[in-house]
């Protein structure tokens, strides 16, 4: 098997309305502003939103994500509107297992861009990128069972709900146990009907 760090594939690609690319040094300002505008919504579901981050903290995080992408350990992706270049959120391929290969897609959006279908478009593009460029055999989306907005994305895109892990995690910012939904798309085996 080829070492993951030697795998060569594009660092950016486009969908109809989006530029999707690896994080770059200097992206911290845009990410920070989006997080600030979305803090109350993000706090419900994202661990990183539980603590106040400075602009400097955010830029450090972006630079670490850049390095992780280059090392193929974790592939965070930044989402931008094609028309304006405006940052609208993050997604990416996480919990990577290059032996399978399989990936988990995560996402969040700047709430000022919510409800426009950008995340659904990004996840569809990233899913196709994973199958086409990374030869994925499996792409997963895991989310809190109570996060109806997050669950709607894989459901719209035809991901199969493979199961619900009951009392799988502790709620973000709280102490209640939560269930985790696991959605997946898998590569069809040779000769298998679609």
C-alpha positions as a LaTeX table, in Angstrom:
\begin{tabular}{lrrr}
\hline
Residue & $x$ (\AA) & $y$ (\AA) & $z$ (\AA) \\
\hline
Unk1 & 0.00 & 0.00 & 0.00 \\
Unk2 & 1.19 & 3.51 & $-0.84$ \\
Unk3 & 1.95 & 5.68 & 2.17 \\
Unk4 & $-0.92$ & 8.16 & 2.55 \\
Unk5 & 1.46 & 11.15 & 2.53 \\
Unk6 & 2.52 & 10.14 & $-1.01$ \\
Unk7 & $-1.04$ & 10.06 & $-2.36$ \\
Unk8 & $-1.42$ & 12.74 & $-4.97$ \\
Unk9 & $-4.81$ & 14.32 & $-5.66$ \\
Unk10 & $-6.23$ & 17.84 & $-6.13$ \\
Unk11 & $-6.19$ & 20.22 & $-3.17$ \\
Unk12 & $-9.28$ & 21.99 & $-4.48$ \\
Unk13 & $-12.30$ & 21.41 & $-6.67$ \\
Unk14 & $-15.53$ & 23.10 & $-7.67$ \\
Unk15 & $-19.24$ & 22.36 & $-7.48$ \\
Unk16 & $-21.89$ & 24.45 & $-9.20$ \\
Unk17 & $-21.73$ & 27.27 & $-6.64$ \\
Unk18 & $-18.73$ & 26.45 & $-4.46$ \\
Unk19 & $-14.95$ & 26.37 & $-4.38$ \\
Unk20 & $-13.90$ & 23.62 & $-1.96$ \\
Unk21 & $-10.24$ & 23.58 & $-0.94$ \\
Unk22 & $-7.72$ & 22.71 & 1.72 \\
Unk23 & $-7.25$ & 25.25 & 4.55 \\
Unk24 & $-4.53$ & 27.80 & 3.84 \\
Unk25 & $-2.55$ & 30.05 & 6.15 \\
Unk26 & $-4.43$ & 33.33 & 6.36 \\
Unk27 & $-7.90$ & 31.71 & 6.34 \\
Unk28 & $-8.17$ & 32.22 & 10.11 \\
Unk29 & $-9.81$ & 35.66 & 9.86 \\
Unk30 & $-12.69$ & 34.40 & 7.68 \\
Unk31 & $-13.16$ & 31.26 & 9.80 \\
Unk32 & $-13.11$ & 33.31 & 13.00 \\
Unk33 & $-15.75$ & 35.74 & 11.70 \\
Unk34 & $-18.00$ & 32.85 & 10.60 \\
Unk35 & $-17.63$ & 31.15 & 13.99 \\
Unk36 & $-18.49$ & 34.39 & 15.80 \\
Unk37 & $-21.60$ & 34.89 & 13.66 \\
Unk38 & $-22.68$ & 31.28 & 14.26 \\
Unk39 & $-21.60$ & 30.72 & 17.85 \\
Unk40 & $-25.04$ & 30.06 & 19.38 \\
Unk41 & $-25.98$ & 27.44 & 16.78 \\
Unk42 & $-22.53$ & 25.82 & 16.79 \\
Unk43 & $-22.48$ & 25.55 & 20.60 \\
Unk44 & $-25.39$ & 23.10 & 20.42 \\
Unk45 & $-23.48$ & 20.56 & 18.35 \\
Unk46 & $-19.73$ & 21.29 & 18.09 \\
Unk47 & $-17.14$ & 20.73 & 20.79 \\
Unk48 & $-14.80$ & 23.41 & 19.40 \\
Unk49 & $-17.50$ & 26.07 & 19.91 \\
Unk50 & $-17.65$ & 25.48 & 23.67 \\
Unk51 & $-14.67$ & 27.70 & 24.36 \\
Unk52 & $-14.06$ & 31.22 & 23.19 \\
Unk53 & $-11.30$ & 31.23 & 20.61 \\
Unk54 & $-9.29$ & 34.26 & 19.66 \\
Unk55 & $-8.44$ & 35.19 & 16.09 \\
Unk56 & $-4.92$ & 33.93 & 16.78 \\
Unk57 & $-6.23$ & 30.59 & 18.11 \\
Unk58 & $-8.31$ & 30.18 & 14.97 \\
Unk59 & $-5.37$ & 30.94 & 12.67 \\
Unk60 & $-3.22$ & 28.41 & 14.55 \\
Unk61 & $-5.99$ & 25.84 & 14.10 \\
Unk62 & $-6.19$ & 26.59 & 10.35 \\
Unk63 & $-2.42$ & 26.15 & 9.97 \\
Unk64 & $-2.55$ & 22.85 & 11.88 \\
Unk65 & $-5.40$ & 21.71 & 9.61 \\
Unk66 & $-3.29$ & 22.67 & 6.58 \\
Unk67 & $-0.44$ & 20.46 & 7.80 \\
Unk68 & $-2.79$ & 17.57 & 8.61 \\
Unk69 & $-4.21$ & 17.81 & 5.08 \\
Unk70 & $-0.72$ & 17.68 & 3.54 \\
Unk71 & 0.14 & 14.67 & 5.72 \\
Unk72 & $-3.21$ & 13.06 & 4.73 \\
Unk73 & $-4.10$ & 12.53 & 8.41 \\
Unk74 & $-7.26$ & 14.65 & 8.42 \\
Unk75 & $-8.58$ & 16.51 & 5.40 \\
Unk76 & $-10.49$ & 19.57 & 6.48 \\
Unk77 & $-11.92$ & 21.53 & 3.59 \\
Unk78 & $-12.97$ & 25.18 & 3.46 \\
Unk79 & $-16.05$ & 26.19 & 1.51 \\
Unk80 & $-16.26$ & 29.42 & $-0.50$ \\
Unk81 & $-18.91$ & 30.89 & $-2.80$ \\
Unk82 & $-17.56$ & 30.72 & $-6.35$ \\
Unk83 & $-19.11$ & 34.07 & $-7.33$ \\
Unk84 & $-17.72$ & 36.15 & $-4.49$ \\
Unk85 & $-14.94$ & 34.12 & $-2.84$ \\
Unk86 & $-16.79$ & 34.55 & 0.48 \\
Unk87 & $-16.04$ & 31.90 & 3.13 \\
Unk88 & $-19.23$ & 30.07 & 4.13 \\
Unk89 & $-18.18$ & 27.09 & 6.25 \\
Unk90 & $-16.06$ & 23.99 & 6.65 \\
Unk91 & $-16.41$ & 20.36 & 5.86 \\
Unk92 & $-13.88$ & 17.66 & 5.18 \\
Unk93 & $-12.92$ & 14.04 & 5.33 \\
Unk94 & $-12.12$ & 12.82 & 8.84 \\
Unk95 & $-11.47$ & 9.57 & 10.73 \\
Unk96 & $-9.60$ & 8.37 & 7.69 \\
Unk97 & $-8.75$ & 4.70 & 7.24 \\
Unk98 & $-6.55$ & 4.48 & 4.14 \\
Unk99 & $-6.52$ & 0.66 & 4.25 \\
Unk100 & $-10.23$ & 0.42 & 3.38 \\
Unk101 & $-10.24$ & 3.38 & 2.29 \\
Unk102 & $-13.06$ & 5.06 & 4.20 \\
Unk103 & $-13.80$ & 8.57 & 5.36 \\
Unk104 & $-16.25$ & 10.44 & 7.56 \\
Unk105 & $-17.66$ & 13.76 & 6.37 \\
Unk106 & $-18.29$ & 16.50 & 8.90 \\
Unk107 & $-19.60$ & 20.01 & 8.30 \\
Unk108 & $-20.75$ & 23.33 & 9.70 \\
Unk109 & $-21.93$ & 26.52 & 8.02 \\
Unk110 & $-21.78$ & 30.22 & 8.79 \\
Unk111 & $-25.38$ & 30.83 & 9.88 \\
Unk112 & $-25.58$ & 33.86 & 7.60 \\
Unk113 & $-25.58$ & 31.35 & 4.70 \\
Unk114 & $-27.89$ & 28.76 & 6.23 \\
Unk115 & $-30.89$ & 27.45 & 4.30 \\
Unk116 & $-29.44$ & 27.93 & 0.80 \\
Unk117 & $-28.39$ & 24.32 & 0.16 \\
Unk118 & $-24.66$ & 25.02 & 0.33 \\
Unk119 & $-23.87$ & 22.23 & 2.78 \\
Unk120 & $-25.86$ & 19.67 & 0.80 \\
Unk121 & $-24.02$ & 20.76 & $-2.36$ \\
Unk122 & $-20.66$ & 20.62 & $-0.60$ \\
Unk123 & $-21.28$ & 17.17 & 0.91 \\
Unk124 & $-22.37$ & 15.81 & $-2.47$ \\
Unk125 & $-19.21$ & 17.24 & $-4.08$ \\
Unk126 & $-16.96$ & 15.91 & $-1.32$ \\
Unk127 & $-18.60$ & 12.48 & $-1.51$ \\
Unk128 & $-17.96$ & 12.32 & $-5.26$ \\
Unk129 & $-14.39$ & 13.57 & $-4.71$ \\
Unk130 & $-13.81$ & 10.79 & $-2.16$ \\
Unk131 & $-15.08$ & 8.07 & $-4.50$ \\
Unk132 & $-13.41$ & 9.45 & $-7.64$ \\
Unk133 & $-10.08$ & 10.84 & $-6.44$ \\
Unk134 & $-9.45$ & 8.91 & $-3.22$ \\
Unk135 & $-10.95$ & 5.58 & $-4.36$ \\
Unk136 & $-13.14$ & 5.45 & $-1.25$ \\
Unk137 & $-15.07$ & 2.27 & $-0.61$ \\
Unk138 & $-17.10$ & 3.89 & 2.16 \\
Unk139 & $-18.13$ & 7.43 & 3.11 \\
Unk140 & $-19.91$ & 8.02 & 6.43 \\
Unk141 & $-21.74$ & 10.85 & 8.11 \\
Unk142 & $-22.28$ & 10.61 & 11.87 \\
Unk143 & $-24.43$ & 13.06 & 13.75 \\
Unk144 & $-26.45$ & 13.52 & 16.91 \\
Unk145 & $-29.90$ & 11.99 & 16.45 \\
Unk146 & $-31.47$ & 15.25 & 17.67 \\
Unk147 & $-29.62$ & 17.38 & 15.11 \\
Unk148 & $-32.36$ & 17.40 & 12.48 \\
Unk149 & $-30.59$ & 19.91 & 10.21 \\
Unk150 & $-27.46$ & 17.78 & 10.11 \\
Unk151 & $-29.46$ & 14.57 & 9.57 \\
Unk152 & $-31.33$ & 16.12 & 6.64 \\
Unk153 & $-28.12$ & 16.37 & 4.58 \\
Unk154 & $-27.34$ & 12.62 & 4.22 \\
Unk155 & $-31.05$ & 11.86 & 3.93 \\
Unk156 & $-31.37$ & 14.29 & 0.97 \\
Unk157 & $-28.31$ & 12.77 & $-0.69$ \\
Unk158 & $-29.42$ & 9.15 & $-0.46$ \\
Unk159 & $-27.04$ & 7.99 & 2.27 \\
Unk160 & $-28.37$ & 4.87 & 4.00 \\
Unk161 & $-29.12$ & 5.10 & 7.72 \\
Unk162 & $-27.17$ & 2.05 & 8.82 \\
Unk163 & $-27.92$ & 2.35 & 12.48 \\
Unk164 & $-28.31$ & 4.38 & 15.62 \\
Unk165 & $-25.79$ & 4.01 & 18.42 \\
Unk166 & $-27.90$ & 4.49 & 21.53 \\
Unk167 & $-26.43$ & 6.45 & 24.42 \\
Unk168 & $-23.22$ & 6.68 & 22.42 \\
Unk169 & $-22.02$ & 10.10 & 23.53 \\
Unk170 & $-22.51$ & 12.88 & 26.02 \\
Unk171 & $-24.27$ & 15.97 & 24.68 \\
Unk172 & $-21.99$ & 18.83 & 23.78 \\
Unk173 & $-21.80$ & 21.27 & 26.67 \\
Unk174 & $-23.96$ & 19.11 & 28.92 \\
Unk175 & $-24.21$ & 15.80 & 30.71 \\
Unk176 & $-27.12$ & 14.01 & 29.00 \\
Unk177 & $-26.45$ & 10.89 & 26.95 \\
Unk178 & $-27.19$ & 11.18 & 23.24 \\
Unk179 & $-27.72$ & 8.82 & 20.34 \\
Unk180 & $-25.55$ & 8.92 & 17.21 \\
Unk181 & $-26.94$ & 8.23 & 13.72 \\
Unk182 & $-24.61$ & 6.57 & 11.22 \\
Unk183 & $-25.30$ & 7.20 & 7.55 \\
Unk184 & $-23.17$ & 5.75 & 4.74 \\
Unk185 & $-22.65$ & 5.42 & 1.03 \\
Unk186 & $-20.53$ & 2.57 & $-0.25$ \\
Unk187 & $-18.89$ & 1.84 & $-3.59$ \\
Unk188 & $-20.82$ & $-0.74$ & $-5.55$ \\
Unk189 & $-18.97$ & $-4.01$ & $-5.96$ \\
Unk190 & $-18.13$ & $-5.18$ & $-9.49$ \\
Unk191 & $-21.21$ & $-6.70$ & $-11.11$ \\
Unk192 & $-23.57$ & $-5.38$ & $-8.40$ \\
Unk193 & $-26.77$ & $-3.72$ & $-9.62$ \\
Unk194 & $-27.39$ & $-0.09$ & $-8.66$ \\
\hline
\end{tabular}
